[in-house]
Amino acid sequence: MIVKLLGIGDLICALIILMGPLFGPRVIVFFAMFLLAKGGIFGMSGNFVSVLDFFIGVYMILMGFGVTIKVISVVSMIYLSEKAIMSMLA
């Protein structure tokens, strides 16, 4: 059950990256903190995939301040969407 909830969080983060300018900086930073916390907690156990979550969280904080790089946005959206779909199927 927790895996599915974390997957929903990943999917929401992917949608926020997709539609970043429509959300205020507070919403973007809130979900960035979700990825930072999740990436930090699970990344300490040596899980490389969670370390990627951490770096996407850092990128989302930069998005909250207006810094966007399209290539990173697209790769992040694909990664988070794929991860969310896999966690929903698990």
A tleap script that builds the chain and sets N, CA, C and O, in Angstrom:
source leaprc.protein.ff14SB
mol = sequence {
  NMET ILE VAL LYS LEU LEU GLY ILE GLY ASP
  LEU ILE CYS ALA LEU ILE ILE LEU MET GLY
  PRO LEU PHE GLY PRO ARG VAL ILE VAL PHE
  PHE ALA MET PHE LEU LEU ALA LYS GLY GLY
  ILE PHE GLY MET SER GLY ASN PHE VAL SER
  VAL LEU ASP PHE PHE ILE GLY VAL TYR MET
  ILE LEU MET GLY PHE GLY VAL THR ILE LYS
  VAL ILE SER VAL VAL SER MET ILE TYR LEU
  SER GLU LYS ALA ILE MET SER MET LEU CALA
}
set mol.1.N position { 0.817 -1.186 0.000 }
set mol.1.CA position { 0.000 0.000 0.000 }
set mol.1.C position { 0.867 1.259 0.000 }
set mol.1.O position { 0.575 2.213 -0.722 }
set mol.2.N position { 1.927 1.267 0.802 }
set mol.2.CA position { 2.800 2.444 0.870 }
set mol.2.C position { 3.501 2.676 -0.465 }
set mol.2.O position { 3.764 3.819 -0.840 }
set mol.3.N position { 3.806 1.588 -1.185 }
set mol.3.CA position { 4.466 1.712 -2.489 }
set mol.3.C position { 3.555 2.439 -3.463 }
set mol.3.O position { 4.016 3.265 -4.251 }
set mol.4.N position { 2.276 2.137 -3.414 }
set mol.4.CA position { 1.323 2.797 -4.305 }
set mol.4.C position { 1.168 4.276 -3.956 }
set mol.4.O position { 1.049 5.114 -4.850 }
set mol.5.N position { 1.169 4.597 -2.676 }
set mol.5.CA position { 1.070 5.999 -2.265 }
set mol.5.C position { 2.302 6.794 -2.694 }
set mol.5.O position { 2.187 7.931 -3.152 }
set mol.6.N position { 3.470 6.195 -2.545 }
set mol.6.CA position { 4.690 6.861 -3.009 }
set mol.6.C position { 4.676 7.010 -4.528 }
set mol.6.O position { 5.177 7.999 -5.062 }
set mol.7.N position { 4.102 6.028 -5.220 }
set mol.7.CA position { 3.967 6.117 -6.675 }
set mol.7.C position { 3.048 7.248 -7.092 }
set mol.7.O position { 3.306 7.933 -8.081 }
set mol.8.N position { 1.972 7.446 -6.338 }
set mol.8.CA position { 1.072 8.564 -6.629 }
set mol.8.C position { 1.817 9.890 -6.438 }
set mol.8.O position { 1.640 10.824 -7.221 }
set mol.9.N position { 2.641 9.965 -5.403 }
set mol.9.CA position { 3.457 11.168 -5.190 }
set mol.9.C position { 4.408 11.408 -6.351 }
set mol.9.O position { 4.597 12.548 -6.775 }
set mol.10.N position { 5.016 10.327 -6.874 }
set mol.10.CA position { 5.903 10.464 -8.035 }
set mol.10.C position { 5.134 10.970 -9.250 }
set mol.10.O position { 5.624 11.820 -9.994 }
set mol.11.N position { 3.931 10.447 -9.446 }
set mol.11.CA position { 3.125 10.871 -10.585 }
set mol.11.C position { 2.739 12.342 -10.464 }
set mol.11.O position { 2.764 13.071 -11.455 }
set mol.12.N position { 2.387 12.779 -9.269 }
set mol.12.CA position { 2.063 14.190 -9.057 }
set mol.12.C position { 3.276 15.065 -9.337 }
set mol.12.O position { 3.151 16.128 -9.947 }
set mol.13.N position { 4.450 14.622 -8.894 }
set mol.13.CA position { 5.680 15.387 -9.162 }
set mol.13.C position { 5.956 15.475 -10.660 }
set mol.13.O position { 6.384 16.518 -11.154 }
set mol.14.N position { 5.711 14.377 -11.387 }
set mol.14.CA position { 5.910 14.401 -12.840 }
set mol.14.C position { 4.954 15.399 -13.487 }
set mol.14.O position { 5.344 16.130 -14.398 }
set mol.15.N position { 3.718 15.434 -13.028 }
set mol.15.CA position { 2.748 16.385 -13.580 }
set mol.15.C position { 3.121 17.824 -13.237 }
set mol.15.O position { 2.910 18.729 -14.044 }
set mol.16.N position { 3.666 18.035 -12.060 }
set mol.16.CA position { 4.092 19.384 -11.683 }
set mol.16.C position { 5.267 19.828 -12.549 }
set mol.16.O position { 5.341 20.995 -12.935 }
set mol.17.N position { 6.183 18.916 -12.858 }
set mol.17.CA position { 7.292 19.274 -13.753 }
set mol.17.C position { 6.748 19.606 -15.134 }
set mol.17.O position { 7.230 20.530 -15.789 }
set mol.18.N position { 5.742 18.852 -15.580 }
set mol.18.CA position { 5.145 19.095 -16.894 }
set mol.18.C position { 4.464 20.458 -16.953 }
set mol.18.O position { 4.626 21.196 -17.925 }
set mol.19.N position { 3.711 20.787 -15.923 }
set mol.19.CA position { 2.917 22.011 -15.922 }
set mol.19.C position { 3.460 23.019 -14.910 }
set mol.19.O position { 2.687 23.738 -14.277 }
set mol.20.N position { 4.774 23.075 -14.757 }
set mol.20.CA position { 5.419 23.908 -13.757 }
set mol.20.C position { 4.933 25.341 -13.664 }
set mol.20.O position { 4.628 25.803 -12.564 }
set mol.21.N position { 4.848 26.069 -14.776 }
set mol.21.CA position { 4.448 27.476 -14.672 }
set mol.21.C position { 3.019 27.681 -14.162 }
set mol.21.O position { 2.683 28.773 -13.705 }
set mol.22.N position { 2.180 26.657 -14.233 }
set mol.22.CA position { 0.805 26.805 -13.760 }
set mol.22.C position { 0.701 26.760 -12.244 }
set mol.22.O position { -0.284 27.223 -11.670 }
set mol.23.N position { 1.711 26.206 -11.600 }
set mol.23.CA position { 1.715 26.098 -10.145 }
set mol.23.C position { 2.598 27.189 -9.559 }
set mol.23.O position { 3.559 27.632 -10.187 }
set mol.24.N position { 2.268 27.606 -8.375 }
set mol.24.CA position { 3.094 28.590 -7.687 }
set mol.24.C position { 4.347 27.942 -7.127 }
set mol.24.O position { 4.433 26.718 -7.033 }
set mol.25.N position { 5.309 28.757 -6.758 }
set mol.25.CA position { 6.554 28.219 -6.211 }
set mol.25.C position { 6.352 27.383 -4.947 }
set mol.25.O position { 7.105 26.440 -4.704 }
set mol.26.N position { 5.345 27.719 -4.143 }
set mol.26.CA position { 5.109 26.954 -2.917 }
set mol.26.C position { 4.720 25.513 -3.212 }
set mol.26.O position { 5.188 24.593 -2.541 }
set mol.27.N position { 3.878 25.314 -4.201 }
set mol.27.CA position { 3.450 23.958 -4.563 }
set mol.27.C position { 4.632 23.174 -5.108 }
set mol.27.O position { 4.834 22.013 -4.753 }
set mol.28.N position { 5.406 23.807 -5.967 }
set mol.28.CA position { 6.560 23.131 -6.564 }
set mol.28.C position { 7.558 22.737 -5.478 }
set mol.28.O position { 8.051 21.610 -5.464 }
set mol.29.N position { 7.852 23.663 -4.574 }
set mol.29.CA position { 8.828 23.379 -3.515 }
set mol.29.C position { 8.279 22.339 -2.539 }
set mol.29.O position { 9.046 21.527 -2.022 }
set mol.30.N position { 6.969 22.343 -2.274 }
set mol.30.CA position { 6.378 21.343 -1.393 }
set mol.30.C position { 6.616 19.933 -1.931 }
set mol.30.O position { 7.048 19.049 -1.192 }
set mol.31.N position { 6.335 19.725 -3.206 }
set mol.31.CA position { 6.530 18.398 -3.783 }
set mol.31.C position { 8.008 18.096 -4.002 }
set mol.31.O position { 8.406 16.931 -4.021 }
set mol.32.N position { 8.820 19.127 -4.166 }
set mol.32.CA position { 10.265 18.905 -4.219 }
set mol.32.C position { 10.754 18.375 -2.875 }
set mol.32.O position { 11.620 17.502 -2.826 }
set mol.33.N position { 10.205 18.897 -1.800 }
set mol.33.CA position { 10.579 18.403 -0.467 }
set mol.33.C position { 10.159 16.944 -0.290 }
set mol.33.O position { 10.846 16.172 0.378 }
set mol.34.N position { 9.037 16.575 -0.887 }
set mol.34.CA position { 8.615 15.167 -0.863 }
set mol.34.C position { 9.686 14.291 -1.509 }
set mol.34.O position { 10.077 13.267 -0.949 }
set mol.35.N position { 10.158 14.696 -2.692 }
set mol.35.CA position { 11.185 13.907 -3.376 }
set mol.35.C position { 12.510 13.937 -2.622 }
set mol.35.O position { 13.212 12.928 -2.565 }
set mol.36.N position { 12.855 15.079 -2.046 }
set mol.36.CA position { 14.097 15.163 -1.277 }
set mol.36.C position { 14.056 14.243 -0.063 }
set mol.36.O position { 15.027 13.546 0.231 }
set mol.37.N position { 12.933 14.244 0.636 }
set mol.37.CA position { 12.808 13.387 1.822 }
set mol.37.C position { 12.838 11.918 1.428 }
set mol.37.O position { 13.550 11.117 2.033 }
set mol.38.N position { 12.057 11.572 0.408 }
set mol.38.CA position { 12.002 10.184 -0.039 }
set mol.38.C position { 13.355 9.737 -0.576 }
set mol.38.O position { 13.809 8.635 -0.269 }
set mol.39.N position { 13.990 10.567 -1.359 }
set mol.39.CA position { 15.297 10.235 -1.907 }
set mol.39.C position { 16.362 10.147 -0.835 }
set mol.39.O position { 17.246 9.292 -0.898 }
set mol.40.N position { 16.283 11.024 0.145 }
set mol.40.CA position { 17.263 10.998 1.228 }
set mol.40.C position { 17.115 9.773 2.114 }
set mol.40.O position { 18.105 9.133 2.468 }
set mol.41.N position { 15.885 9.449 2.471 }
set mol.41.CA position { 15.644 8.307 3.362 }
set mol.41.C position { 16.029 6.999 2.698 }
set mol.41.O position { 16.772 6.198 3.267 }
set mol.42.N position { 15.518 6.783 1.483 }
set mol.42.CA position { 15.802 5.515 0.816 }
set mol.42.C position { 17.182 5.504 0.169 }
set mol.42.O position { 17.743 4.434 -0.066 }
set mol.43.N position { 17.732 6.670 -0.119 }
set mol.43.CA position { 19.062 6.746 -0.709 }
set mol.43.C position { 20.159 6.363 0.264 }
set mol.43.O position { 21.212 5.871 -0.141 }
set mol.44.N position { 19.914 6.589 1.550 }
set mol.44.CA position { 20.912 6.222 2.555 }
set mol.44.C position { 21.093 4.708 2.648 }
set mol.44.O position { 22.110 4.224 3.146 }
set mol.45.N position { 20.100 3.971 2.166 }
set mol.45.CA position { 20.225 2.514 2.194 }
set mol.45.C position { 21.009 1.993 0.994 }
set mol.45.O position { 21.173 0.783 0.840 }
set mol.46.N position { 21.492 2.890 0.151 }
set mol.46.CA position { 22.297 2.487 -0.995 }
set mol.46.C position { 21.505 2.308 -2.277 }
set mol.46.O position { 22.034 1.810 -3.271 }
set mol.47.N position { 20.244 2.711 -2.264 }
set mol.47.CA position { 19.400 2.569 -3.444 }
set mol.47.C position { 19.686 3.729 -4.407 }
set mol.47.O position { 19.348 4.877 -4.117 }
set mol.48.N position { 20.313 3.424 -5.556 }
set mol.48.CA position { 20.704 4.457 -6.515 }
set mol.48.C position { 19.498 5.176 -7.097 }
set mol.48.O position { 19.563 6.376 -7.364 }
set mol.49.N position { 18.407 4.465 -7.296 }
set mol.49.CA position { 17.204 5.074 -7.873 }
set mol.49.C position { 16.688 6.190 -6.960 }
set mol.49.O position { 16.215 7.220 -7.441 }
set mol.50.N position { 16.777 5.987 -5.664 }
set mol.50.CA position { 16.329 7.014 -4.730 }
set mol.50.C position { 17.240 8.231 -4.744 }
set mol.50.O position { 16.787 9.343 -4.474 }
set mol.51.N position { 18.500 8.042 -5.050 }
set mol.51.CA position { 19.412 9.176 -5.177 }
set mol.51.C position { 18.985 10.044 -6.362 }
set mol.51.O position { 19.113 11.267 -6.311 }
set mol.52.N position { 18.481 9.423 -7.421 }
set mol.52.CA position { 17.962 10.193 -8.553 }
set mol.52.C position { 16.748 11.016 -8.127 }
set mol.52.O position { 16.586 12.153 -8.571 }
set mol.53.N position { 15.894 10.452 -7.271 }
set mol.53.CA position { 14.764 11.217 -6.731 }
set mol.53.C position { 15.255 12.469 -6.012 }
set mol.53.O position { 14.678 13.546 -6.157 }
set mol.54.N position { 16.312 12.319 -5.244 }
set mol.54.CA position { 16.873 13.446 -4.505 }
set mol.54.C position { 17.299 14.554 -5.475 }
set mol.54.O position { 16.990 15.724 -5.252 }
set mol.55.N position { 18.003 14.189 -6.545 }
set mol.55.CA position { 18.480 15.206 -7.487 }
set mol.55.C position { 17.327 15.836 -8.270 }
set mol.55.O position { 17.387 17.014 -8.624 }
set mol.56.N position { 16.286 15.061 -8.539 }
set mol.56.CA position { 15.114 15.651 -9.196 }
set mol.56.C position { 14.434 16.625 -8.235 }
set mol.56.O position { 13.907 17.650 -8.668 }
set mol.57.N position { 14.438 16.320 -6.945 }
set mol.57.CA position { 13.906 17.251 -5.954 }
set mol.57.C position { 14.673 18.561 -5.937 }
set mol.57.O position { 14.081 19.635 -5.829 }
set mol.58.N position { 15.990 18.468 -6.044 }
set mol.58.CA position { 16.817 19.686 -6.114 }
set mol.58.C position { 16.463 20.476 -7.374 }
set mol.58.O position { 16.353 21.702 -7.331 }
set mol.59.N position { 16.287 19.775 -8.488 }
set mol.59.CA position { 15.911 20.449 -9.734 }
set mol.59.C position { 14.548 21.129 -9.595 }
set mol.59.O position { 14.348 22.235 -10.095 }
set mol.60.N position { 13.616 20.464 -8.916 }
set mol.60.CA position { 12.288 21.064 -8.736 }
set mol.60.C position { 12.361 22.329 -7.880 }
set mol.60.O position { 11.608 23.275 -8.112 }
set mol.61.N position { 13.253 22.354 -6.900 }
set mol.61.CA position { 13.426 23.588 -6.123 }
set mol.61.C position { 13.923 24.701 -7.031 }
set mol.61.O position { 13.467 25.840 -6.931 }
set mol.62.N position { 14.855 24.374 -7.914 }
set mol.62.CA position { 15.317 25.377 -8.887 }
set mol.62.C position { 14.170 25.827 -9.787 }
set mol.62.O position { 14.088 26.999 -10.154 }
set mol.63.N position { 13.276 24.885 -10.146 }
set mol.63.CA position { 12.099 25.253 -10.942 }
set mol.63.C position { 11.228 26.257 -10.195 }
set mol.63.O position { 10.659 27.164 -10.803 }
set mol.64.N position { 11.125 26.095 -8.887 }
set mol.64.CA position { 10.342 27.029 -8.084 }
set mol.64.C position { 10.882 28.440 -8.146 }
set mol.64.O position { 10.138 29.404 -7.965 }
set mol.65.N position { 12.179 28.568 -8.404 }
set mol.65.CA position { 12.810 29.880 -8.543 }
set mol.65.C position { 12.931 30.321 -9.998 }
set mol.65.O position { 13.559 31.339 -10.288 }
set mol.66.N position { 12.336 29.564 -10.911 }
set mol.66.CA position { 12.285 29.972 -12.310 }
set mol.66.C position { 13.353 29.389 -13.203 }
set mol.66.O position { 13.440 29.776 -14.368 }
set mol.67.N position { 14.172 28.475 -12.712 }
set mol.67.CA position { 15.231 27.872 -13.524 }
set mol.67.C position { 14.703 26.564 -14.107 }
set mol.67.O position { 14.401 25.625 -13.370 }
set mol.68.N position { 14.595 26.508 -15.425 }
set mol.68.CA position { 14.152 25.262 -16.065 }
set mol.68.C position { 15.081 24.935 -17.230 }
set mol.68.O position { 15.537 25.818 -17.957 }
set mol.69.N position { 15.342 23.659 -17.379 }
set mol.69.CA position { 16.116 23.141 -18.502 }
set mol.69.C position { 15.260 22.044 -19.119 }
set mol.69.O position { 14.974 21.034 -18.477 }
set mol.70.N position { 14.859 22.245 -20.353 }
set mol.70.CA position { 13.873 21.354 -20.967 }
set mol.70.C position { 14.307 19.896 -20.998 }
set mol.70.O position { 13.490 19.008 -20.756 }
set mol.71.N position { 15.559 19.636 -21.286 }
set mol.71.CA position { 16.037 18.251 -21.364 }
set mol.71.C position { 15.912 17.576 -20.000 }
set mol.71.O position { 15.455 16.437 -19.907 }
set mol.72.N position { 16.312 18.269 -18.959 }
set mol.72.CA position { 16.213 17.699 -17.612 }
set mol.72.C position { 14.746 17.512 -17.234 }
set mol.72.O position { 14.391 16.519 -16.599 }
set mol.73.N position { 13.901 18.453 -17.616 }
set mol.73.CA position { 12.474 18.333 -17.318 }
set mol.73.C position { 11.870 17.103 -17.987 }
set mol.73.O position { 11.130 16.349 -17.355 }
set mol.74.N position { 12.184 16.900 -19.256 }
set mol.74.CA position { 11.622 15.762 -19.989 }
set mol.74.C position { 12.126 14.446 -19.407 }
set mol.74.O position { 11.341 13.523 -19.192 }
set mol.75.N position { 13.417 14.354 -19.154 }
set mol.75.CA position { 13.983 13.120 -18.592 }
set mol.75.C position { 13.393 12.855 -17.209 }
set mol.75.O position { 13.085 11.710 -16.876 }
set mol.76.N position { 13.234 13.901 -16.403 }
set mol.76.CA position { 12.664 13.739 -15.068 }
set mol.76.C position { 11.215 13.280 -15.127 }
set mol.76.O position { 10.800 12.417 -14.354 }
set mol.77.N position { 10.439 13.861 -16.051 }
set mol.77.CA position { 9.040 13.457 -16.190 }
set mol.77.C position { 8.922 12.005 -16.611 }
set mol.77.O position { 8.111 11.262 -16.059 }
set mol.78.N position { 9.720 11.597 -17.577 }
set mol.78.CA position { 9.674 10.213 -18.041 }
set mol.78.C position { 10.081 9.271 -16.919 }
set mol.78.O position { 9.428 8.251 -16.699 }
set mol.79.N position { 11.138 9.596 -16.218 }
set mol.79.CA position { 11.631 8.755 -15.125 }
set mol.79.C position { 10.579 8.609 -14.026 }
set mol.79.O position { 10.279 7.495 -13.596 }
set mol.80.N position { 10.019 9.734 -13.571 }
set mol.80.CA position { 9.038 9.678 -12.491 }
set mol.80.C position { 7.746 8.993 -12.927 }
set mol.80.O position { 7.139 8.262 -12.145 }
set mol.81.N position { 7.326 9.223 -14.162 }
set mol.81.CA position { 6.110 8.567 -14.669 }
set mol.81.C position { 6.296 7.068 -14.752 }
set mol.81.O position { 5.420 6.303 -14.351 }
set mol.82.N position { 7.441 6.646 -15.275 }
set mol.82.CA position { 7.723 5.201 -15.382 }
set mol.82.C position { 7.780 4.568 -14.004 }
set mol.82.O position { 7.251 3.476 -13.791 }
set mol.83.N position { 8.417 5.248 -13.077 }
set mol.83.CA position { 8.521 4.729 -11.718 }
set mol.83.C position { 7.154 4.656 -11.049 }
set mol.83.O position { 6.867 3.708 -10.320 }
set mol.84.N position { 6.317 5.651 -11.295 }
set mol.84.CA position { 4.965 5.664 -10.728 }
set mol.84.C position { 4.130 4.510 -11.301 }
set mol.84.O position { 3.419 3.827 -10.565 }
set mol.85.N position { 4.223 4.305 -12.599 }
set mol.85.CA position { 3.452 3.212 -13.232 }
set mol.85.C position { 3.911 1.870 -12.695 }
set mol.85.O position { 3.083 1.008 -12.400 }
set mol.86.N position { 5.201 1.680 -12.565 }
set mol.86.CA position { 5.695 0.408 -12.042 }
set mol.86.C position { 5.269 0.176 -10.598 }
set mol.86.O position { 4.986 -0.957 -10.208 }
set mol.87.N position { 5.222 1.242 -9.802 }
set mol.87.CA position { 4.801 1.062 -8.411 }
set mol.87.C position { 3.300 0.797 -8.323 }
set mol.87.O position { 2.846 0.138 -7.388 }
set mol.88.N position { 2.531 1.299 -9.276 }
set mol.88.CA position { 1.084 1.013 -9.290 }
set mol.88.C position { 0.818 -0.440 -9.667 }
set mol.88.O position { -0.143 -1.047 -9.194 }
set mol.89.N position { 1.669 -0.987 -10.516 }
set mol.89.CA position { 1.501 -2.380 -10.948 }
set mol.89.C position { 2.027 -3.384 -9.931 }
set mol.89.O position { 1.680 -4.563 -9.986 }
set mol.90.N position { 2.855 -2.926 -9.010 }
set mol.90.CA position { 3.455 -3.846 -8.029 }
set mol.90.C position { 2.450 -4.295 -6.995 }
set mol.90.O position { 2.789 -5.068 -6.099 }
savepdb mol mol.pdb
quit
